Every structure is written in structure tokens, then in C-alpha cells.
Amino acid sequence: MSRLIDKIKDKTATLGVVGLGYVGLPLAVEKAKAGFNVLGFDVQEKKVKMVNDGINYIGDVVNEDLKAIVDSGKFRATTDFSTVASCDCVAIAVPTPLDIHQQPDISYVRSSAESIAPFMHKDMLIVLESTTYPGTTEELLKPILEEGSGLKCGQDFYLAFSPERVDPGNLLYKTKNTPKVVGGITPECTEVAAAMYEAVLEAPVFRASSPAIAEMEKILENTYRNINIGLVNEIARLCHEMGISVWEVIEAAKTKPYGFQPFYPGPGLGGHCIPLDPYYLSWKAREYGFHTTLIENSMVINDSQPAYCVDRAMHILNSKKKAINGAKVLVLGVAYKNDIDDYRESPAIAVIEELQKVGADITFYDPYVPAFKDGDIEMTGEKELTKELLEDADLVMVTAAHSNVDYEFVAKYADAVFDTKNVMKEIENKDNIYLL
């Protein structure tokens, strides 16, 4: 242990990152910026080539930073997993989606472990960062690595879980300054992993007593948000029935300096974590005969929010003596949150899918997402938000709160606007604006 920690402290350790996506690439860049030699691994040759050419494809990575560290030789990418043998520490940051049955798909984690194991050596650290259910590191990863390498965890190599904490577009908290949680198979595993992150980050590292604690705390973080968003989405539906502005209700509640944290309604949940993590937990809970009733209820509410928004859209059009079947609906924003180009699990796309079911004629405009492909839906957006485009629409639906859209302009020329994000709260003439 001391030998590897010494190599980490004097920056002579080589660090590997498997998976160069929204989590892996920013992590690899920060490791290289901290002075380490870094190897990035990915099965997609296109990503590997872009990295090695110094071309960035992740919003939270600064283009100049990537180019500088690639040019300096501190960071390179490869599809050749045999070069894992030259690494002292390897982080696994691959996707953990849900399958068609809404159950955890850990095939990427499994295949990554199987690719790494034959090239492992003694005194090596492996850290799983991919969000997953409690028990994955010890029950799945550890046996694969031990069997594939012939090494013993805790004796020959170190294994830990450290949940990724990435919030795309967050201007304050990035990979470098966000606190880390680390839980190792043994106390020594925890210490080695903590030493590695402390050498890279400008943030405290919390040492959990086991990987399961670290895995569970990540699920708790996002389930907490899922439940509270489900609560406020249900309150929003009730407020609409009562003729009360849920947005003003939240602003009033925010004045309480303790015991209340504001959450906001919207067309649904997006991103990789919040919509998915509760499913990991409810799936694992069934192994113990435990039903996560509150969690599952919040998931039902949030998952039904896109359909609810389309039902509201139908009523808005009906009030104007128009049917939604054949109506021209302009969707403003397909990214899952404001001011980013990430549309993973975007509720806006779920809204589009619901609109298609009822026969609406849909176009979209998103200054960050010119086109998207999600499952069976593939669309190219409008290049410009013009007066003609707005006037031609029977209904405009605001589904992402991008700050570089002129909502005064939208309100001026659109016949009707259904604002699910409360971006038009400051507009005085609200006769044609309908809030969630």
C-alpha cells in the first residue's frame, strides 16, 4: 500500500480511465492537469481519435485544457486494453442504463472488468465510479477481477467504489471541486483510493466504511431529489386544479430559512442519474422482499409528467377551438436541463413522443441541440427561432429553460405558449401564456 501511495503522492503513478463520456473525460482531464500521466480507454474509435486530436466533445471540459494536456503528452486515449498493464490506478466510468424491463443493465461494467482483469498487476488500484445498486463492487466486480487476474483483492490489489458526482452545466461545482466519497473493500483499499483522489481534486474526500455505503449514498442523493420533484409535480397538478400558481407557492415557501428546500415542477425528469437511480434501488430492494412504496410512487408521478403536459396542451388548444391531432406544435428545448447539449433521458423527448401519439405536427428549436436520435425518434431542429416559425405554430411548448432564448420575442409572436419551466414569469402581457 505504501509503495502505491508514494507513487500517487509524487505523481509518478500512471492513471487510467475506462469510459470517456460525461464522467470519464472530465475526470481524465483533471487527473492529467494535476500532473499525472493518464491513459483513457474507450471502445468507440471515434472518441479515441477525437481525444488524441485534442478535440473536445463534452461540455464541461474546456477545449484549451484538453488540447494542452494532449499536446504535452500527459493524456492519450486508446482502444487497446492491454495497455492497462502500464497503469497503477484505473477508474471505471461507463454507462449503467436500465434495460427494457426497467432493471439495471450492468453489462458495460461487467465487460470493462473482464477487459481489465487479464492485464492487472500487483499493487494496482481499481475504482468503480459508475452509478449502480449497492453490492455491485463486492458481488460483481471483485469476483471478475480476482478470477481474471489471479490476484487477491485487499492483498494483491485494491478495489473501491467512488460515485461520480457530475452536474453538466453547473458553473460552480465541477469535477475538481466537488467533494468525493470513497468506500473500499478493505480499509487499505479505501486509503489508497482516497490518496488518489486527494492528489487530483481540490475537495474533501469522505471515507466510507464499505463500497456498499458509498453505492447506497449515491442512490440516496438522487432518490431524495426524485421524491421531492415528484412531490412538487403532484402539488403543481393540484394547484392547477385549484387555480393557484405553484410557482408563487414555492417562492413563498422559500422565505422560510429552515426546514424547506425548493424543488420545481416541470415536464418530467432527465439526465442519467435522477430518473434511473431509484429503479436500481427498488430492483435491489425486492431481493430482500422490501417494497420501496414512497420511492416507487414518486417515480410513477415523474414518469407520467410528459403525458400530463400533453394533456394540458390538448386543453389549451381546445380552448382555442383547435384539435391537437394535426396541430402544429413547436417544442422549445430538447436538452434535459438548461444551457447544455445533453439530452439523455430528456423529458422533452418524452413529451415529443406523447405528442406524436395524439397526431400533433411537431417541430423543435434548441440552440444547444441541433438534432437528436433517441430510440425510434430522430429529428432535426429548426436552425433559427423566427417570427414566421412562431406565428405558424398553433402552440409553443417550453420544455427547457435555456437562457439564450428570447422569450419576450416568443411571447410577442406565438399564438399560445405552454411554459412548463416558468421562464416567462417576468413577461407582463400573459394573455397567451399558460403556466404549468
Phi and psi in degrees as a GROMACS rama.xvg file:
@    title "Ramachandran Plot"
@    xaxis  label "Phi"
@    yaxis  label "Psi"
@TYPE xy
-62.9587  -34.0244  SER-2
-65.3338  -44.2755  ARG-3
-68.798  -40.646  LEU-4
-62.4904  -38.099  ILE-5
-62.1363  -42.2213  ASP-6
-64.9636  -35.0406  LYS-7
-68.1031  -45.4349  ILE-8
-66.1187  -35.4676  LYS-9
-94.7244  10.5527  ASP-10
63.2785  25.6741  LYS-11
-94.9731  -7.01982  THR-12
-72.3444  142.813  ALA-13
-96.822  128.069  THR-14
-107.904  133.661  LEU-15
-111.647  149.047  GLY-16
-132.706  120.411  VAL-17
-97.627  118.869  VAL-18
99.8156  106.895  GLY-19
-108.423  55.2869  LEU-20
-104.229  -145.571  GLY-21
-63.5866  -26.7591  TYR-22
-96.6171  -49.2828  VAL-23
-66.7094  -43.1518  GLY-24
-66.5212  -48.9017  LEU-25
-58.6026  -36.7268  PRO-26
-65.5547  -44.6735  LEU-27
-62.6364  -40.8957  ALA-28
-62.6417  -44.0863  VAL-29
-65.3246  -36.7041  GLU-30
-64.3629  -41.0531  LYS-31
-69.4484  -39.4446  ALA-32
-65.0691  -26.6934  LYS-33
-77.415  -6.27831  ALA-34
109.926  2.1292  GLY-35
-87.9879  153.503  PHE-36
-81.6846  128.878  ASN-37
-125.719  135.77  VAL-38
-113.242  127.077  LEU-39
-103.885  136.432  GLY-40
-118.548  134.243  PHE-41
-154.514  148.177  ASP-42
-83.1249  -12.8438  VAL-43
-90.5654  111.787  GLN-44
-61.5878  -32.1796  GLU-45
-61.7472  -44.8945  LYS-46
-64.0775  -43.5128  LYS-47
-60.4072  -44.1723  VAL-48
-64.6661  -42.9298  LYS-49
-61.5172  -43.0858  MET-50
-61.4481  -48.3006  VAL-51
-67.8286  -19.6769  ASN-52
-90.4246  0.106666  ASP-53
73.4452  24.2989  GLY-54
-100.949  121.461  ILE-55
-87.8584  144.564  ASN-56
-133.661  11.5781  TYR-57
-120.385  128.511  ILE-58
-58.9587  -34.8932  GLY-59
-82.2336  -0.415419  ASP-60
-100.607  131.412  VAL-61
-78.7435  125.863  VAL-62
-53.028  -44.9953  ASN-63
-65.0684  -35.3606  GLU-64
-63.9003  -46.1426  ASP-65
-62.2803  -47.5984  LEU-66
-62.1389  -40.894  LYS-67
-64.643  -44.0995  ALA-68
-75.2002  -29.8886  ILE-69
-68.4044  -45.045  VAL-70
-63.6151  -31.1324  ASP-71
-77.4216  -12.5598  SER-72
87.1531  3.59933  GLY-73
-76.324  -20.7595  LYS-74
-140.942  128.566  PHE-75
-144.58  158.699  ARG-76
-119.054  156.684  ALA-77
-155.096  157.564  THR-78
-99.5705  -0.988049  THR-79
-91.0525  101.442  ASP-80
-73.4809  -10.4759  PHE-81
-65.7037  -22.3842  SER-82
-75.5477  -3.01999  THR-83
-55.7625  -28.861  VAL-84
-58.7243  -23.6476  ALA-85
-88.9572  -2.6616  SER-86
-93.2803  149.154  CYS-87
-98.2168  -30.9077  ASP-88
-136.243  137.653  CYS-89
-132.199  127.062  VAL-90
-103.972  135.201  ALA-91
-102.457  117.431  ILE-92
-133.137  66.2873  ALA-93
-108.295  162.547  VAL-94
-65.2144  148.114  PRO-95
-130.987  74.2256  THR-96
-77.6409  -178.824  PRO-97
-98.9836  148.288  LEU-98
-85.2178  -173.161  ASP-99
-66.5236  -15.6197  ILE-100
-98.3155  13.1525  HIS-101
61.2704  33.904  GLN-102
-113.541  153.188  GLN-103
-58.5412  131.065  PRO-104
-103.908  101.488  ASP-105
-103.012  21.0535  ILE-106
-63.5232  -33.2997  SER-107
-69.3928  -37.3319  TYR-108
-65.9302  -45.3195  VAL-109
-60.6177  -48.8329  ARG-110
-66.319  -33.6791  SER-111
-64.5144  -44.759  SER-112
-62.7263  -41.8027  ALA-113
-66.7166  -30.449  GLU-114
-75.8573  -31.9279  SER-115
-79.1839  -43.7391  ILE-116
-49.759  -45.5396  ALA-117
-64.3082  -16.2236  PRO-118
-111.993  10.865  PHE-119
-74.6634  157.686  MET-120
-138.872  171.76  HIS-121
-64.707  153.805  LYS-122
60.1541  40.9879  ASP-123
-112.72  145.579  MET-124
-109.302  130.416  LEU-125
-118.435  129.194  ILE-126
-126.103  127.374  VAL-127
-91.6007  126.622  LEU-128
-110.259  -15.4129  GLU-129
-64.456  133.536  SER-130
-64.3053  132.589  THR-131
-158.297  -178.539  THR-132
-81.9963  154.463  TYR-133
-60.3037  128.489  PRO-134
111.783  -12.6801  GLY-135
-60.7173  -47.3215  THR-136
-60.9191  -45.8468  THR-137
-81.9082  -38.4974  GLU-138
-86.832  -30.397  GLU-139
-106.923  -55.4209  LEU-140
-69.1305  -47.3551  LEU-141
-57.6168  -49.574  LYS-142
-62.7244  -38.4686  PRO-143
-63.5594  -44.8345  ILE-144
-68.3022  -40.6197  LEU-145
-66.675  -45.4533  GLU-146
-67.2751  -41.8188  GLU-147
-74.2677  -25.5036  GLY-148
-103.505  -22.1098  SER-149
75.975  10.5882  GLY-150
-103.003  158.575  LEU-151
-105.261  125.257  LYS-152
-66.2726  136.18  CYS-153
86.0383  -15.9912  GLY-154
-115.689  -49.7055  GLN-155
-101.649  -30.9918  ASP-156
-143.245  165.817  PHE-157
-113.413  139.463  TYR-158
-136.006  133.578  LEU-159
-148.54  163.989  ALA-160
-116.781  133.954  PHE-161
-139.68  103.8  SER-162
-64.1685  135.819  PRO-163
-65.2758  145.107  GLU-164
-131.814  87.0614  ARG-165
-120.98  126.793  VAL-166
-122.538  89.7711  ASP-167
-52.2336  132.048  PRO-168
86.3887  -5.36509  GLY-169
-69.1435  120.829  ASN-170
-81.7091  -15.6507  LEU-171
-99.8938  -49.2383  LEU-172
-107.381  117.588  TYR-173
-115.751  -176.108  LYS-174
-54.7082  -41.5595  THR-175
-68.8731  -33.6736  LYS-176
-114.083  14.3527  ASN-177
-94.5641  126.265  THR-178
-54.5151  147.435  PRO-179
-114.314  147.027  LYS-180
-114.56  134.768  VAL-181
-133.209  132.044  VAL-182
-134.546  118.055  GLY-183
-101.053  162.405  GLY-184
-61.649  -38.9901  ILE-185
-126.253  165.028  THR-186
-56.8528  -35.5714  PRO-187
-65.608  -40.1241  GLU-188
-60.1375  -42.832  CYS-189
-61.7211  -44.6264  THR-190
-65.4472  -40.054  GLU-191
-66.2532  -45.2216  VAL-192
-63.6675  -41.7996  ALA-193
-63.0532  -40.1678  ALA-194
-61.8109  -38.9559  ALA-195
-64.6624  -46.7077  MET-196
-68.9201  -35.348  TYR-197
-65.8816  -26.6344  GLU-198
-79.8957  -13.415  ALA-199
-108.568  -40.9449  VAL-200
-96.9339  159.61  LEU-201
-108.651  55.2149  GLU-202
-154.9  153.686  ALA-203
-68.3047  152.598  PRO-204
-115.605  121.076  VAL-205
-91.5137  126.514  PHE-206
-93.8887  108.466  ARG-207
-84.5098  157.586  ALA-208
-79.6131  -10.6855  SER-209
-161.638  161.938  SER-210
-61.5566  -36.0539  PRO-211
-62.2723  -36.5858  ALA-212
-63.3562  -45.7156  ILE-213
-66.2705  -38.151  ALA-214
-66.0888  -42.455  GLU-215
-69.8081  -36.9965  MET-216
-65.0336  -34.1205  GLU-217
-64.7984  -42.7348  LYS-218
-63.2706  -39.7686  ILE-219
-62.1405  -44.761  LEU-220
-50.7112  -49.9636  GLU-221
-85.5532  -27.2073  ASN-222
-68.8036  -36.6391  THR-223
-55.2988  -44.9287  TYR-224
-71.1765  -39.381  ARG-225
-60.0092  -45.5347  ASN-226
-65.0958  -44.14  ILE-227
-69.6368  -33.6682  ASN-228
-69.7327  -38.5724  ILE-229
-59.8307  -41.4952  GLY-230
-60.1853  -49.0119  LEU-231
-71.8155  -29.6478  VAL-232
-65.0573  -39.5609  ASN-233
-69.2028  -40.0385  GLU-234
-61.1301  -39.1619  ILE-235
-61.8061  -40.4944  ALA-236
-64.5273  -41.8511  ARG-237
-66.1455  -43.1906  LEU-238
-59.368  -38.9067  CYS-239
-61.6178  -43.8131  HIS-240
-63.6779  -32.0085  GLU-241
-89.598  -3.55115  MET-242
72.5862  29.5042  GLY-243
-111.939  141.832  ILE-244
-79.479  112.774  SER-245
-64.9021  -30.8442  VAL-246
-64.5867  -40.7611  TRP-247
-71.2395  -34.5488  GLU-248
-59.2392  -45.1762  VAL-249
-65.3905  -42.9303  ILE-250
-60.2894  -39.1095  GLU-251
-66.7562  -43.4445  ALA-252
-65.3659  -30.9311  ALA-253
-63.4761  -18.7305  LYS-254
-70.9175  -16.1553  THR-255
-73.1112  122.878  LYS-256
-80.1466  0.0554108  PRO-257
-149.313  153.776  TYR-258
76.1775  3.7238  GLY-259
-142.941  131.577  PHE-260
-121.9  127.2  GLN-261
-73.8893  134.617  PRO-262
-125.024  157.651  PHE-263
-126.565  143.246  TYR-264
-75.2357  170.376  PRO-265
-176.556  -168.083  GLY-266
-78.9218  1.66753  PRO-267
144.134  -167.478  GLY-268
-112.067  144.168  LEU-269
-135.296  -179.458  GLY-270
88.7516  172.648  GLY-271
-79.6444  -27.0248  HIS-272
-97.0481  -59.7194  CYS-273
-61.0906  -42.1119  ILE-274
-72.9991  -20.6179  PRO-275
-100.87  -38.892  LEU-276
-56.2039  -41.6902  ASP-277
-60.7549  -27.959  PRO-278
-67.5464  -37.3079  TYR-279
-59.5901  -43.7791  TYR-280
-69.7027  -45.5036  LEU-281
-65.6811  -34.4612  SER-282
-64.6598  -46.602  TRP-283
-67.2044  -35.8041  LYS-284
-62.4291  -32.6555  ALA-285
-64.0299  -24.593  ARG-286
-61.7796  -26.0655  GLU-287
-104.1  11.2483  TYR-288
67.3279  27.0537  GLY-289
-111.313  130.871  PHE-290
-106.8  121.912  HIS-291
-86.5979  74.6376  THR-292
-60.6534  -50.7144  THR-293
-61.1522  -44.6016  LEU-294
-62.8229  -46.29  ILE-295
-64.6837  -35.5609  GLU-296
-64.9083  -40.1822  ASN-297
-65.5716  -35.7576  SER-298
-65.1742  -38.9818  MET-299
-62.5189  -44.6149  VAL-300
-62.2884  -50.6082  ILE-301
-66.4399  -38.0022  ASN-302
-68.3176  -25.7047  ASP-303
-90.6758  -3.44091  SER-304
-62.7889  -40.8245  GLN-305
-58.1814  -42.7668  PRO-306
-65.5543  -37.4169  ALA-307
-62.0479  -42.8501  TYR-308
-63.9087  -37.8918  CYS-309
-69.1348  -36.2499  VAL-310
-61.8531  -41.0722  ASP-311
-63.5634  -40.4996  ARG-312
-60.8727  -39.0365  ALA-313
-61.8104  -41.6414  MET-314
-68.6006  -36.5391  HIS-315
-63.4824  -46.4769  ILE-316
-64.6743  -38.4104  LEU-317
-61.8236  -35.9109  ASN-318
-66.3501  -18.0423  SER-319
-104.419  16.2999  LYS-320
60.8209  38.8568  LYS-321
-126.893  142.282  LYS-322
-89.2405  147.938  ALA-323
-74.0101  -26.9443  ILE-324
-67.2489  110.661  ASN-325
92.4027  -7.46387  GLY-326
-69.4569  145.587  ALA-327
-88.8529  113.655  LYS-328
-115.114  123.013  VAL-329
-101.272  117.822  LEU-330
-93.8361  123.549  VAL-331
-100.877  101.071  LEU-332
102.253  115.612  GLY-333
-114.065  -6.94076  VAL-334
-65.601  154.113  ALA-335
-78.5424  -14.2923  TYR-336
-150.355  173.097  LYS-337
-71.4242  143.78  ASN-338
62.9956  32.1908  ASP-339
-137.597  166.44  ILE-340
-104.92  15.2371  ASP-341
-90.1306  120.396  ASP-342
-117.435  21.7894  TYR-343
-62.0236  128.644  ARG-344
54.0171  29.6126  GLU-345
-65.0456  131.455  SER-346
-66.2494  -25.1339  PRO-347
-62.5684  -37.4162  ALA-348
-70.344  -35.7143  ILE-349
-64.3374  -36.6225  ALA-350
-63.5251  -44.6877  VAL-351
-58.9221  -42.5291  ILE-352
-61.9616  -41.3487  GLU-353
-67.3979  -36.7641  GLU-354
-64.9233  -38.4462  LEU-355
-62.8836  -37.0936  GLN-356
-62.2021  -30.7673  LYS-357
-100.172  10.0526  VAL-358
86.5335  16.8496  GLY-359
-71.931  151.443  ALA-360
-96.2895  108.316  ASP-361
-108.626  135.156  ILE-362
-127.825  162.893  THR-363
-141.971  156.089  PHE-364
-134.533  128.963  TYR-365
-146.823  116.371  ASP-366
-64.2115  -15.8752  PRO-367
-102.2  -22.8414  TYR-368
-124.637  96.233  VAL-369
-71.6112  -26.894  PRO-370
-157.813  159.423  ALA-371
-150.709  156.481  PHE-372
-133.63  121.416  LYS-373
-140.291  106.209  ASP-374
62.5601  -124.299  GLY-375
-87.0945  -5.00454  ASP-376
-97.8535  125.853  ILE-377
-137.284  122.252  GLU-378
-140.587  150.224  MET-379
-112.027  131.501  THR-380
-83.0906  169.873  GLY-381
-71.5379  140.827  GLU-382
-76.451  -24.393  LYS-383
-142.962  145.973  GLU-384
-93.5617  96.0454  LEU-385
-104.419  163.924  THR-386
-58.4565  -42.5287  LYS-387
-64.799  -39.456  GLU-388
-64.3704  -42.5931  LEU-389
-68.9414  -43.0214  LEU-390
-67.0207  -28.3354  GLU-391
-77.6997  -18.4996  ASP-392
-82.6882  137.789  ALA-393
-75.6067  -30.7237  ASP-394
-150.21  136.426  LEU-395
-107.348  127.726  VAL-396
-111.596  119.41  MET-397
-88.0544  113.727  VAL-398
-120.141  0.364745  THR-399
-147.491  138.432  ALA-400
-94.3547  57.5741  ALA-401
-65.3906  136.017  HIS-402
-80.4418  -12.305  SER-403
-100.937  23.1185  ASN-404
-105.75  134.276  VAL-405
-84.6657  95.5446  ASP-406
-76.0102  -23.9286  TYR-407
-62.1897  -41.9318  GLU-408
-62.9478  -42.8721  PHE-409
-61.4391  -48.3158  VAL-410
-63.5303  -31.8749  ALA-411
-68.6342  -38.4956  LYS-412
-109.799  -13.7753  TYR-413
-81.5617  141.77  ALA-414
-70.5421  -41.3121  ASP-415
-148.91  137.939  ALA-416
-126.48  124.331  VAL-417
-101.291  105.566  PHE-418
-97.0159  103.277  ASP-419
-88.5144  -1.87274  THR-420
-119.896  2.58472  LYS-421
59.8859  34.3959  ASN-422
-82.0212  -10.8577  VAL-423
-106.835  21.5567  MET-424
-63.6315  -26.0615  LYS-425
-89.3075  -6.78256  GLU-426
-77.69  127.44  ILE-427
-73.9353  -48.0023  GLU-428
-82.3647  101.063  ASN-429
-111.182  18.9592  LYS-430
-60.6899  -31.9038  ASP-431
-104.042  11.3926  ASN-432
-111.014  129.301  ILE-433
-118.583  123.62  TYR-434
-95.065  152.404  LEU-435
